[in-house]
Amino acid sequence: MAREGMPPHDGKRKDNDLLKPKKEKRARIGRIIRVKEPSPKEEEKDLGKEGSLLYRIWQKSREMLVKKEGGKEITEEAGAAAFYQEASVEKGTTPAWLQEQIPQDPLKELWHKWGKGDVYAPESFLTGETPPELQRFWDLVRRTAHMILLGDQADVDEENFDKATILLRSSQDYMVEWMFLFPPENGQDVQPEEIAVALDESRVKFGVDWDLAQRVVNEHLYFKMLPIAKGQAPVDGTDGVLIECYSRESTLDLKERQDGTVDYRSSGSLQLIHPGDVICRLEPPGESIDGVNVRGAKVPAKPGKPAHFPRIKNTVVSPEGDELRSTVSGHIYFENDRFVVENLLVIDGDVNGTVGNLNYDGDIRIQGDICEGFSVKATQNITVAGMISNAQVIAGGDILVGGGVNGNGTGYLEAKGKIRSKFLENCRAVSGGDIMAESIIWSDLFCKGKIIVTSGRGVIIGGTVVALESITAKVIGNSSRRPIDITLGCPPEILEKRDRLEAELTVLQKELSGLLKDLEFLKGKSGDPRRDKQYNELRLKKPLLQMQERRLTAQLNEAYETISAAKGGTMRCETLYPPAHIFIGAGIQTVNEVHHNCLVYGAAGKVVIGSL
């Protein structure tokens, strides 16, 4: 890049510049030779002029050739044309006429001539390994040595050799200015001012190593290729980075129990995600810094490339543009070289030790079974294609079971929506909606909607069945006289509250009864300090237990009143077997005989068993 006020340069170098006669284009302080391209007009103008050292060497060589071999002398005009033809050097070669008159290794000749030592060591000419781009410059150094030797032989312009010869060349990118010095033959060593003028005429304006220049003067560093000036390299900007906030690999998360054992059922490897969670962040590109070449021109640095977010479903870019966030609740995993955000979790097999317990914010679809002892929780629907053993299944929506449920007495289902299963056996199910199955056997069911058992066998046998709205089945009970309790029209949570309060009150009353007996026993045993202390402690505890008893009794009475005030609720069935206990509001009815096509409802505080 050309500096302001400086003519543009095409960056090309020709090593035959030394062989082109030109006065203005070769500066002289001692001998300073700059590799520079003249224009064709300048070249034609300089041809035939005696200002060129090489031209005068060529003239001398032609005169010597004429004397040696005979022939016709050429005129000045013809000589200029012949010189232009013969002295032109293409692709760094040396003219034949020049090659014939010089030693095979002119540097070696100069080395010995100028007293550099008996041992010719060309490797000492360079400070380090020669870069490939300097090979042409190195050829120019050799041709300059040719010229110096020929000048001595032809006795031309001896004053040209009484000072050091300075060769300069810029690298192709103008980031380094190389310098090579031939020592003076009989004159003064190179001076700092000469180096400064040479660099100025070569338009070197930046990065000059003046310490090295002083070393050249002090240590006489001739016959060495020296980097006299270096540009400041540009610092390219670093590319932007995409920072991932989730792991690409699924790892087991084994949890330790309080007793030190490992709960392998909780070894799930699912990565959960919620709305607003950050999936990845963008780190902007690093700043780039422009450089400066030895000509003082700016060297543009490459700006860093910005990173980009991948296209992922169920995501959105933050308003600031630096974060990719989830828009749904679900899970995230890495597949096909990108992250995937799903609000539906699909388990291709069973929920077992490999999968672990599930606690998912979204929908879950299980293609296999839920094995014994495992827990599956979801904020939305849970769909199970296979069976559910004695497991815990809790859904914020519906629970749909294709195979059925066999809880073995401990299985538990809870759904805020409906529960639908092929069958329910030996389990407890709580539903905020309806419960539908082909058969229900020895299970405790509580629902705020309807219990519908009309497809398939359509039987309800044993257990406890509570429905706020209605119960419909083909057969309730069986001929084996399995007892069943049925409650209609009462919210299940009130019944659960009643049962809980009754249990708590029973435990409390038992504790209070024991305390009263102990007080009565210790009342006549005064005089013993230990018994006196125990008596005082029991005496203080008595009113606390009595207060708790009154509170639980009041809550239980309130629950009884709510249950008694419950209205509505009906039951329809084709066959009703005894014994069955039916509760509708305050009414209680025990069925002791078989009823067919019956309709059960509450009226005037009683349970009525009518016909359909």
Backbone torsions as a table, in degrees:
resi	resn	phi	psi	omega
1	MET	NA	130.7	-177.7
2	ALA	-77.0	139.0	175.9
3	ARG	-77.1	154.0	-179.0
4	GLU	-59.4	130.8	-178.6
5	GLY	84.9	-0.5	-177.6
6	MET	-111.3	133.6	-179.7
7	PRO	-64.5	146.7	-179.3
8	PRO	-66.4	151.7	179.2
9	HIS	-125.6	138.2	-175.6
10	ASP	-83.3	0.3	174.9
11	GLY	81.1	-1.2	-176.9
12	LYS	-95.0	151.9	178.7
13	ARG	-128.7	144.7	174.0
14	LYS	-122.5	127.1	-175.2
15	ASP	-80.9	-4.0	177.7
16	ASN	-87.7	6.9	-178.4
17	ASP	-57.6	-34.3	-178.0
18	LEU	-61.3	-30.6	-175.6
19	LEU	-87.8	2.4	-178.1
20	LYS	-101.6	122.8	-176.1
21	PRO	-75.2	115.5	178.1
22	LYS	-154.5	133.7	-176.8
23	LYS	-84.1	-54.4	-174.2
24	GLU	-68.5	-26.9	-172.5
25	LYS	-87.0	-1.9	175.2
26	ARG	-128.4	108.5	-177.8
27	ALA	-74.7	150.9	179.9
28	ARG	-126.3	111.2	162.4
29	ILE	-134.0	102.1	-155.1
30	GLY	68.9	-117.7	170.5
31	ARG	-132.8	108.7	177.1
32	ILE	-108.1	120.7	-179.4
33	ILE	-117.7	115.6	179.6
34	ARG	-108.0	131.6	177.4
35	VAL	-74.4	111.5	-172.7
36	LYS	-147.8	146.8	-177.7
37	GLU	-94.4	116.4	172.3
38	PRO	-83.6	159.3	175.3
39	SER	-77.8	158.6	178.2
40	PRO	-56.4	-39.1	-179.3
41	LYS	-64.7	-42.9	178.5
42	GLU	-62.8	-38.6	-179.1
43	GLU	-65.1	-44.0	178.1
44	GLU	-63.6	-38.0	-179.1
45	LYS	-64.1	-39.0	-175.6
46	ASP	-81.6	-19.7	-177.8
47	LEU	-63.1	137.4	178.7
48	GLY	86.3	-8.5	179.5
49	LYS	-83.2	143.0	-176.8
50	GLU	-85.2	6.9	179.5
51	GLY	-74.7	-13.9	-176.1
52	SER	-90.2	127.8	177.0
53	LEU	-61.5	-44.4	-177.8
54	LEU	-65.5	-35.0	179.2
55	TYR	-65.1	-40.9	178.7
56	ARG	-68.6	-34.3	175.0
57	ILE	-63.8	-41.6	179.3
58	TRP	-62.4	-41.3	178.6
59	GLN	-60.4	-45.7	179.5
60	LYS	-61.2	-42.0	-179.3
61	SER	-65.0	-35.0	178.2
62	ARG	-68.7	-40.0	178.6
63	GLU	-63.5	-41.5	179.0
64	MET	-65.4	-37.3	179.9
65	LEU	-67.2	-38.3	179.3
66	VAL	-65.6	-42.8	179.3
67	LYS	-65.7	-36.8	-175.7
68	LYS	-75.8	-44.4	-173.0
69	GLU	-108.3	-8.8	-176.4
70	GLY	78.5	165.3	179.8
71	GLY	139.0	-178.7	-174.9
72	LYS	-95.3	134.5	175.8
73	GLU	-72.4	147.4	179.8
74	ILE	-99.0	146.9	179.1
75	THR	-72.2	172.1	-179.5
76	GLU	-63.6	-42.6	-179.2
77	GLU	-66.9	-43.6	178.9
78	ALA	-66.5	-35.7	179.1
79	GLY	-63.8	-38.4	178.8
80	ALA	-62.8	-43.2	179.7
81	ALA	-65.7	-42.0	-179.8
82	ALA	-65.8	-40.0	178.1
83	PHE	-61.2	-44.0	-179.4
84	TYR	-59.9	-37.3	-178.4
85	GLN	-75.6	-43.3	-173.3
86	GLU	-82.7	-30.8	-174.9
87	ALA	-86.6	-13.1	179.4
88	SER	-64.9	135.6	-178.4
89	VAL	-118.9	118.8	178.9
90	GLU	-104.2	135.6	175.5
91	LYS	56.8	35.3	172.2
92	GLY	76.5	15.8	179.2
93	THR	-86.3	166.0	179.2
94	THR	-108.5	134.9	-179.2
95	PRO	-57.2	146.8	-177.7
96	ALA	-60.3	-40.6	-178.8
97	TRP	-62.5	-32.0	178.9
98	LEU	-78.9	-38.2	-177.5
99	GLN	-62.8	-33.1	-176.0
100	GLU	-70.0	-22.7	-169.3
101	GLN	-106.5	8.4	-176.5
102	ILE	-126.5	159.0	176.3
103	PRO	-64.6	161.2	-179.9
104	GLN	-65.4	-33.3	178.7
105	ASP	-126.6	88.6	-175.9
106	PRO	-66.1	-30.9	178.8
107	LEU	-64.1	-40.4	177.8
108	LYS	-63.1	-39.9	179.0
109	GLU	-62.3	-46.2	179.0
110	LEU	-66.2	-35.4	179.1
111	TRP	-55.2	-49.3	-178.8
112	HIS	-74.2	-37.7	-175.8
113	LYS	-64.0	-39.7	-176.0
114	TRP	-95.6	18.6	168.8
115	GLY	68.2	38.3	179.9
116	LYS	-83.9	-4.6	179.0
117	GLY	132.4	159.0	-179.5
118	ASP	-75.2	-31.1	-178.1
119	VAL	-88.4	121.1	179.0
120	TYR	-84.5	111.4	-176.4
121	ALA	-125.6	84.5	-176.4
122	PRO	-61.7	-25.1	179.8
123	GLU	-65.6	-21.4	178.9
124	SER	-75.6	-7.8	178.8
125	PHE	-69.8	-25.0	-172.2
126	LEU	-114.0	147.8	172.4
127	THR	-94.7	87.9	-178.4
128	GLY	96.4	-171.6	-177.3
129	GLU	-75.9	138.9	-179.3
130	THR	-75.2	123.6	175.3
131	PRO	-64.1	149.0	-179.8
132	PRO	-55.8	-35.5	-176.5
133	GLU	-68.9	-13.2	180.0
134	LEU	-92.0	-0.3	-177.0
135	GLN	-61.8	-40.9	178.9
136	ARG	-67.3	-36.9	176.5
137	PHE	-64.7	-37.9	178.0
138	TRP	-63.9	-38.3	174.6
139	ASP	-61.8	-40.3	178.0
140	LEU	-62.6	-37.7	177.5
141	VAL	-60.4	-43.5	179.9
142	ARG	-64.9	-41.5	-179.8
143	ARG	-67.6	-32.8	175.0
144	THR	-64.7	-39.8	175.8
145	ALA	-61.9	-39.0	175.2
146	HIS	-56.0	-48.1	-175.5
147	MET	-63.1	-41.5	-179.3
148	ILE	-64.1	-43.3	178.7
149	LEU	-63.9	-42.1	179.0
150	LEU	-65.5	-36.5	176.8
151	GLY	-61.5	-38.2	176.7
152	ASP	-65.4	-44.1	-178.1
153	GLN	-65.6	-39.8	-177.2
154	ALA	-85.3	-3.3	-179.9
155	ASP	55.5	47.8	-176.9
156	VAL	-106.6	127.0	170.1
157	ASP	48.1	63.3	-177.4
158	GLU	-59.7	-26.4	-180.0
159	GLU	-64.5	-17.4	178.7
160	ASN	-70.2	-18.4	-173.9
161	PHE	-110.2	9.4	179.1
162	ASP	-89.8	3.1	175.0
163	LYS	-130.7	163.3	-179.6
164	ALA	-65.2	148.1	176.4
165	THR	-99.7	125.6	-178.3
166	ILE	-109.2	120.7	174.1
167	LEU	-107.8	133.4	179.3
168	LEU	-127.5	143.5	174.8
169	ARG	-151.8	134.7	175.4
170	SER	-88.5	146.4	171.8
171	SER	-67.5	163.5	-176.0
172	GLN	-59.3	-31.3	179.9
173	ASP	-96.4	7.4	178.7
174	TYR	59.7	25.8	178.6
175	MET	-95.2	-12.9	177.9
176	VAL	-138.8	137.6	171.7
177	GLU	-111.6	118.2	-177.8
178	TRP	-96.2	146.9	-179.3
179	MET	-134.0	137.1	175.6
180	PHE	-132.0	132.9	-177.2
181	LEU	-120.8	131.8	166.4
182	PHE	-95.4	137.9	-179.1
183	PRO	-71.4	158.8	175.6
184	PRO	-69.5	152.7	-178.1
185	GLU	-75.3	-50.3	-178.7
186	ASN	-135.5	1.5	-169.3
187	GLY	-104.8	-148.6	-173.2
188	GLN	-83.9	143.0	175.6
189	ASP	-65.5	162.8	179.8
190	VAL	-61.4	143.6	-179.3
191	GLN	-113.1	155.1	179.6
192	PRO	-57.2	-34.7	-179.1
193	GLU	-64.9	-35.1	179.3
194	GLU	-65.5	-42.0	177.9
195	ILE	-64.4	-40.6	-179.5
196	ALA	-63.7	-43.9	179.7
197	VAL	-65.3	-41.3	179.4
198	ALA	-60.6	-44.0	179.2
199	LEU	-65.8	-38.9	179.7
200	ASP	-64.8	-42.4	179.3
201	GLU	-69.6	-23.7	173.9
202	SER	-86.1	7.3	177.5
203	ARG	62.3	31.5	175.1
204	VAL	-85.6	114.6	-172.5
205	LYS	-121.1	-4.0	-173.7
206	PHE	-144.8	143.6	169.6
207	GLY	76.7	20.5	-179.6
208	VAL	-69.3	132.0	178.4
209	ASP	-89.3	87.4	-176.8
210	TRP	-68.9	-26.3	174.7
211	ASP	-63.9	-42.0	177.2
212	LEU	-65.8	-39.8	178.0
213	ALA	-59.8	-40.2	178.5
214	GLN	-68.2	-35.6	176.3
215	ARG	-64.1	-38.9	177.2
216	VAL	-56.9	-42.9	-179.2
217	VAL	-70.2	-47.0	-174.1
218	ASN	-72.9	-38.9	-172.9
219	GLU	-102.8	2.3	179.0
220	HIS	53.9	57.2	-175.7
221	LEU	-80.9	69.4	175.9
222	TYR	-89.3	165.6	178.2
223	PHE	58.9	32.7	177.9
224	LYS	-132.6	140.6	174.6
225	MET	-86.9	113.9	-171.4
226	LEU	-120.1	134.2	173.7
227	PRO	-81.1	91.3	-173.0
228	ILE	-76.7	-20.9	178.3
229	ALA	-146.9	143.1	178.9
230	LYS	-134.0	134.8	175.2
231	GLY	-76.9	169.9	175.3
232	GLN	-95.3	114.2	-176.2
233	ALA	-66.0	144.2	176.5
234	PRO	-69.9	151.1	176.2
235	VAL	-107.0	107.6	-179.2
236	ASP	-68.0	145.6	176.9
237	GLY	-70.2	141.9	176.3
238	THR	-76.6	147.2	-179.8
239	ASP	-69.1	151.0	174.7
240	GLY	-64.0	156.5	-175.0
241	VAL	-124.3	139.1	173.7
242	LEU	-96.5	113.7	-178.0
243	ILE	-96.7	117.4	-178.0
244	GLU	-88.3	132.1	-177.0
245	CYS	-96.2	-4.6	178.2
246	TYR	-124.1	150.6	-179.5
247	SER	-75.0	144.6	175.8
248	ARG	-79.6	-22.5	-177.3
249	GLU	-102.9	143.6	175.0
250	SER	-89.5	125.3	-179.0
251	THR	-123.3	146.7	179.0
252	LEU	-73.2	137.0	179.3
253	ASP	-113.3	85.4	-177.7
254	LEU	-78.1	131.0	-178.0
255	LYS	-108.4	140.4	-178.2
256	GLU	-97.1	134.4	176.6
257	ARG	-77.2	171.3	-179.5
258	GLN	-64.5	-28.2	-179.5
259	ASP	-84.8	4.3	177.0
260	GLY	94.1	-10.4	177.7
261	THR	-80.2	162.7	-177.6
262	VAL	-98.6	132.0	177.3
263	ASP	-90.7	95.3	-177.4
264	TYR	-72.4	-16.1	177.3
265	ARG	-71.1	-19.6	-179.8
266	SER	-100.3	27.4	-175.3
267	SER	-93.2	31.7	-179.8
268	GLY	-67.0	150.0	-178.3
269	SER	-114.3	19.9	-175.9
270	LEU	-76.2	134.9	173.8
271	GLN	-100.0	107.2	-177.4
272	LEU	-83.1	154.7	-179.5
273	ILE	-144.0	150.7	-177.6
274	HIS	-131.7	162.5	178.7
275	PRO	-56.8	132.1	-180.0
276	GLY	92.0	-13.2	178.0
277	ASP	-65.5	140.5	-176.7
278	VAL	-86.1	123.9	179.1
279	ILE	-87.2	-44.6	178.0
280	CYS	-155.5	158.6	-179.2
281	ARG	-124.1	153.5	176.4
282	LEU	-102.0	128.8	170.8
283	GLU	-100.5	122.1	-173.8
284	PRO	-65.3	160.8	177.7
285	PRO	-61.9	149.0	176.7
286	GLY	-73.7	153.5	-176.8
287	GLU	-68.1	139.0	175.7
288	SER	-97.4	149.0	-179.0
289	ILE	-125.2	121.0	179.1
290	ASP	-67.2	149.2	176.9
291	GLY	-100.6	-177.4	178.5
292	VAL	-137.4	130.5	176.7
293	ASN	-87.4	179.0	-175.3
294	VAL	-68.5	-18.4	175.5
295	ARG	-81.3	-2.1	-178.9
296	GLY	84.9	6.3	-179.1
297	ALA	-87.7	149.8	179.8
298	LYS	-71.4	138.0	174.8
299	VAL	-111.2	105.6	-174.4
300	PRO	-62.4	136.9	173.9
301	ALA	-88.8	153.4	177.7
302	LYS	-81.4	125.1	177.0
303	PRO	-70.3	149.5	176.8
304	GLY	-69.2	148.0	179.0
305	LYS	-84.0	132.8	178.8
306	PRO	-72.0	146.1	173.3
307	ALA	-81.3	158.6	-178.1
308	HIS	-129.0	149.2	176.7
309	PHE	-73.9	142.1	171.9
310	PRO	-72.7	158.2	176.8
311	ARG	-85.0	112.9	-177.3
312	ILE	-127.8	131.0	177.3
313	LYS	-65.5	148.9	178.6
314	ASN	66.9	33.3	177.7
315	THR	-134.3	165.0	177.5
316	VAL	-148.5	146.6	177.3
317	VAL	-82.9	137.8	-179.6
318	SER	-63.3	157.1	179.2
319	PRO	-56.4	-32.2	179.5
320	GLU	-76.7	-14.3	177.5
321	GLY	81.9	9.1	-175.7
322	ASP	-112.2	0.0	-179.5
323	GLU	-135.9	143.2	172.5
324	LEU	-107.2	120.7	-172.2
325	ARG	-118.4	153.9	177.3
326	SER	-79.2	146.6	176.1
327	THR	-107.7	-2.3	-176.6
328	VAL	-133.6	163.5	169.3
329	SER	-91.5	138.1	-178.9
330	GLY	170.0	-137.2	179.5
331	HIS	-139.4	162.1	-177.1
332	ILE	-130.2	140.4	177.7
333	TYR	-148.6	164.3	-176.7
334	PHE	-106.9	125.5	-177.0
335	GLU	-152.2	138.5	178.7
336	ASN	53.8	44.1	173.5
337	ASP	67.5	24.9	174.6
338	ARG	-158.2	161.6	176.5
339	PHE	-80.6	148.8	177.5
340	VAL	-126.9	129.4	178.6
341	VAL	-110.2	119.8	-178.5
342	GLU	-124.6	143.0	171.3
343	ASN	-102.4	11.8	172.7
344	LEU	-126.0	119.3	177.6
345	LEU	-95.2	122.1	-180.0
346	VAL	-111.1	121.6	174.5
347	ILE	-103.1	113.8	-173.2
348	ASP	-70.4	-20.4	-179.6
349	GLY	-126.4	-140.0	-179.3
350	ASP	-87.5	157.2	168.4
351	VAL	-88.5	103.5	-176.3
352	ASN	-140.4	-157.4	-178.0
353	GLY	-64.3	-25.3	178.4
354	THR	-71.5	-40.9	-178.7
355	VAL	-84.8	-42.7	-177.7
356	GLY	83.0	179.5	176.0
357	ASN	-64.7	148.2	-179.1
358	LEU	-118.2	134.2	173.8
359	ASN	-138.1	98.8	-164.0
360	TYR	-124.5	137.9	177.0
361	ASP	-94.1	87.2	-176.7
362	GLY	151.2	-157.4	178.8
363	ASP	-93.8	148.0	175.8
364	ILE	-125.4	131.7	173.5
365	ARG	-122.1	121.8	-177.7
366	ILE	-111.6	118.6	-176.5
367	GLN	-78.2	-18.3	-180.0
368	GLY	-114.0	-137.4	-177.8
369	ASP	-105.2	163.2	167.0
370	ILE	-103.3	112.4	-171.6
371	CYS	-78.5	168.2	-174.8
372	GLU	-59.6	133.9	173.5
373	GLY	86.0	-2.0	-177.6
374	PHE	-98.3	160.7	-176.5
375	SER	-122.2	134.9	177.2
376	VAL	-129.0	119.6	179.6
377	LYS	-128.1	140.5	178.9
378	ALA	-148.2	147.2	177.9
379	THR	-78.4	-17.0	178.4
380	GLN	-117.0	-139.6	-174.3
381	ASN	-83.6	151.7	173.1
382	ILE	-123.7	122.4	179.4
383	THR	-117.9	126.7	-178.7
384	VAL	-121.6	119.8	-179.1
385	ALA	-75.3	-29.3	-176.7
386	GLY	-102.8	-136.5	-175.8
387	MET	-102.2	159.8	170.5
388	ILE	-119.3	121.8	176.6
389	SER	-87.8	-158.9	179.8
390	ASN	-72.5	76.5	-178.9
391	ALA	-122.2	170.0	177.1
392	GLN	-107.7	121.9	-178.4
393	VAL	-127.7	117.9	-177.5
394	ILE	-129.1	126.7	-177.4
395	ALA	-128.7	141.7	173.2
396	GLY	-78.6	-11.4	176.1
397	GLY	-119.9	-123.9	-178.5
398	ASP	-98.3	158.0	169.7
399	ILE	-118.0	119.4	-178.6
400	LEU	-121.2	120.0	-175.6
401	VAL	-120.4	119.4	-178.5
402	GLY	-77.2	-37.6	-176.1
403	GLY	-87.8	-47.5	-177.0
404	GLY	137.1	175.8	-176.9
405	VAL	-127.8	125.8	171.5
406	ASN	-126.2	95.9	-171.3
407	GLY	-81.9	-7.9	-178.4
408	ASN	52.0	33.4	175.6
409	GLY	88.1	-13.1	-177.8
410	THR	-124.4	-5.9	179.5
411	GLY	-64.5	143.0	-175.6
412	TYR	-138.9	129.4	176.0
413	LEU	-122.9	134.2	176.9
414	GLU	-141.2	126.6	-179.5
415	ALA	-139.2	138.0	173.9
416	LYS	-76.0	-20.4	174.3
417	GLY	-101.2	-142.2	-177.7
418	LYS	-91.3	162.3	173.6
419	ILE	-121.6	125.8	178.1
420	ARG	-133.2	127.0	-177.9
421	SER	-147.4	155.5	177.9
422	LYS	-62.6	-41.2	173.8
423	PHE	-153.8	158.8	175.7
424	LEU	-126.8	122.2	-175.6
425	GLU	-140.9	128.8	176.9
426	ASN	51.2	51.6	-179.4
427	CYS	-145.2	174.0	175.3
428	ARG	-120.6	130.1	-177.7
429	ALA	-131.6	130.3	179.1
430	VAL	-123.9	125.1	-175.4
431	SER	-131.1	138.9	173.5
432	GLY	-84.1	-6.0	177.6
433	GLY	-126.1	-130.9	-179.1
434	ASP	-95.0	159.7	171.6
435	ILE	-121.8	125.2	-177.7
436	MET	-128.8	133.7	179.1
437	ALA	-159.0	166.1	175.3
438	GLU	-86.5	-25.6	176.5
439	SER	-156.7	145.9	178.1
440	ILE	-131.1	119.3	-174.5
441	ILE	-129.6	124.6	176.3
442	TRP	45.3	55.1	179.3
443	SER	-130.3	155.5	175.7
444	ASP	-105.6	115.7	-176.3
445	LEU	-117.0	136.0	176.9
446	PHE	-135.5	122.6	-179.9
447	CYS	-143.6	150.2	177.8
448	LYS	-92.3	1.9	178.2
449	GLY	-119.0	-123.1	-176.5
450	LYS	-117.0	150.3	170.3
451	ILE	-107.7	117.7	-173.9
452	ILE	-121.5	116.4	179.3
453	VAL	-132.0	77.4	-172.9
454	THR	-121.9	-15.5	179.7
455	SER	-94.1	160.5	179.9
456	GLY	62.9	-134.7	178.5
457	ARG	-67.7	-37.6	176.9
458	GLY	65.4	42.0	-175.7
459	VAL	-115.1	146.6	170.5
460	ILE	-123.2	116.4	-176.1
461	ILE	-126.0	123.1	173.3
462	GLY	68.1	174.9	176.5
463	GLY	84.0	-160.4	180.0
464	THR	-125.1	131.5	-178.1
465	VAL	-127.4	121.4	-179.9
466	VAL	-125.4	126.2	177.9
467	ALA	-136.8	133.1	179.3
468	LEU	-72.9	-35.7	-175.6
469	GLU	-100.8	-64.7	-175.1
470	SER	-161.4	164.9	174.7
471	ILE	-129.0	130.4	178.3
472	THR	-132.3	126.4	-179.7
473	ALA	-152.4	163.1	174.0
474	LYS	-77.3	-48.8	-176.6
475	VAL	-134.1	132.3	174.2
476	ILE	-118.5	122.7	-174.6
477	GLY	85.9	-174.8	175.3
478	ASN	-154.7	176.2	-175.0
479	SER	-71.0	-13.5	178.7
480	SER	-80.9	4.3	176.2
481	ARG	59.1	50.1	173.1
482	ARG	-81.9	122.6	-175.9
483	PRO	-69.0	150.3	177.6
484	ILE	-145.2	139.7	176.0
485	ASP	-108.0	129.8	-177.1
486	ILE	-125.8	127.6	177.4
487	THR	-124.1	131.7	-178.5
488	LEU	-124.3	146.3	171.5
489	GLY	79.9	-0.6	-178.4
490	CYS	-114.1	134.4	177.8
491	PRO	-59.1	133.4	-177.8
492	PRO	-58.0	-34.5	-177.5
493	GLU	-67.0	-27.2	177.0
494	ILE	-69.7	-41.2	177.9
495	LEU	-65.1	-40.8	177.3
496	GLU	-63.2	-39.7	177.9
497	LYS	-64.1	-42.2	178.3
498	ARG	-59.9	-48.0	-178.6
499	ASP	-62.0	-40.6	-179.8
500	ARG	-65.7	-44.5	-179.4
501	LEU	-65.1	-39.4	178.3
502	GLU	-62.1	-42.1	-179.8
503	ALA	-66.2	-43.9	179.9
504	GLU	-64.8	-40.4	-179.4
505	LEU	-66.2	-37.6	178.6
506	THR	-61.8	-45.1	179.6
507	VAL	-64.6	-42.2	-178.6
508	LEU	-66.0	-43.8	-179.6
509	GLN	-64.6	-35.1	176.9
510	LYS	-65.6	-41.4	178.6
511	GLU	-66.8	-41.2	180.0
512	LEU	-65.9	-39.0	178.7
513	SER	-62.4	-42.5	178.0
514	GLY	-64.8	-37.9	179.4
515	LEU	-64.2	-42.4	-179.9
516	LEU	-63.9	-37.1	177.9
517	LYS	-66.0	-40.8	179.6
518	ASP	-66.0	-38.9	178.3
519	LEU	-63.3	-42.3	-180.0
520	GLU	-63.8	-37.9	-180.0
521	PHE	-68.5	-41.3	-176.5
522	LEU	-81.2	-11.7	-174.8
523	LYS	-61.0	-38.1	-178.4
524	GLY	-97.2	13.5	-176.9
525	LYS	-111.2	36.1	-178.6
526	SER	-71.4	158.9	-179.0
527	GLY	108.2	-23.9	176.6
528	ASP	-94.7	116.1	-176.2
529	PRO	-56.6	-40.8	-178.1
530	ARG	-64.5	-41.8	-179.8
531	ARG	-72.8	-33.2	177.1
532	ASP	-63.2	-40.7	179.1
533	LYS	-64.4	-43.1	179.6
534	GLN	-64.2	-39.9	179.8
535	TYR	-63.8	-42.5	-179.6
536	ASN	-65.4	-38.6	178.9
537	GLU	-64.4	-42.5	179.6
538	LEU	-68.0	-36.1	-179.6
539	ARG	-65.4	-35.1	177.2
540	LEU	-74.6	-30.9	-177.6
541	LYS	-77.3	-26.6	-175.9
542	LYS	-56.4	-50.4	-178.8
543	PRO	-65.5	-28.1	178.0
544	LEU	-67.0	-43.7	178.7
545	LEU	-67.2	-38.7	179.1
546	GLN	-64.9	-36.0	177.7
547	MET	-67.3	-41.9	177.3
548	GLN	-63.6	-36.4	178.4
549	GLU	-63.3	-43.2	179.7
550	ARG	-64.5	-39.0	-179.2
551	ARG	-66.5	-46.1	179.6
552	LEU	-65.0	-37.7	179.0
553	THR	-64.2	-40.1	179.0
554	ALA	-65.2	-42.0	179.5
555	GLN	-66.4	-37.8	179.8
556	LEU	-68.2	-40.3	177.4
557	ASN	-63.1	-37.1	177.3
558	GLU	-63.7	-40.7	178.0
559	ALA	-65.2	-40.7	177.8
560	TYR	-60.4	-41.8	-179.0
561	GLU	-64.2	-40.1	179.1
562	THR	-64.5	-41.6	-180.0
563	ILE	-66.4	-41.7	-179.0
564	SER	-65.9	-31.2	-178.1
565	ALA	-83.2	-6.0	-178.5
566	ALA	-64.4	138.6	179.4
567	LYS	-128.1	164.6	177.9
568	GLY	80.9	-174.1	-177.8
569	GLY	91.1	124.5	-179.9
570	THR	-134.6	162.7	176.8
571	MET	-136.5	132.4	178.1
572	ARG	-125.1	137.0	176.7
573	CYS	-158.3	156.4	177.7
574	GLU	-79.2	-36.0	179.6
575	THR	-140.3	132.1	177.6
576	LEU	-121.5	115.8	-178.4
577	TYR	-97.6	148.8	172.8
578	PRO	-84.7	164.3	-8.7
579	PRO	-85.2	139.7	177.3
580	ALA	-136.7	134.4	177.6
581	HIS	-109.3	118.9	-175.0
582	ILE	-113.1	129.1	179.7
583	PHE	-120.3	122.6	173.7
584	ILE	-133.4	106.7	-175.8
585	GLY	61.5	-129.8	179.0
586	ALA	-83.0	-9.2	-176.9
587	GLY	-83.7	142.2	178.6
588	ILE	-132.6	132.9	179.9
589	GLN	-135.7	129.2	175.0
590	THR	-104.0	124.6	-178.6
591	VAL	-91.0	122.2	-178.7
592	ASN	-114.9	-1.5	179.7
593	GLU	-140.8	166.0	-178.0
594	VAL	-78.3	137.0	175.7
595	HIS	-123.0	141.6	178.9
596	HIS	-116.7	144.6	177.4
597	ASN	46.1	55.5	-173.6
598	CYS	-104.0	153.2	174.0
599	LEU	-122.9	122.2	-177.8
600	VAL	-112.1	132.6	-179.4
601	TYR	-153.8	172.4	179.7
602	GLY	-107.9	141.9	178.8
603	ALA	-154.6	129.1	176.9
604	ALA	55.1	39.7	176.9
605	GLY	75.5	12.6	179.9
606	LYS	-125.5	162.2	175.7
607	VAL	-97.4	125.5	-177.7
608	VAL	-111.4	129.7	175.2
609	ILE	-108.0	105.6	-178.4
610	GLY	-111.4	-170.3	-178.9
611	SER	-110.0	151.0	176.7
612	LEU	-77.0	NA	NA
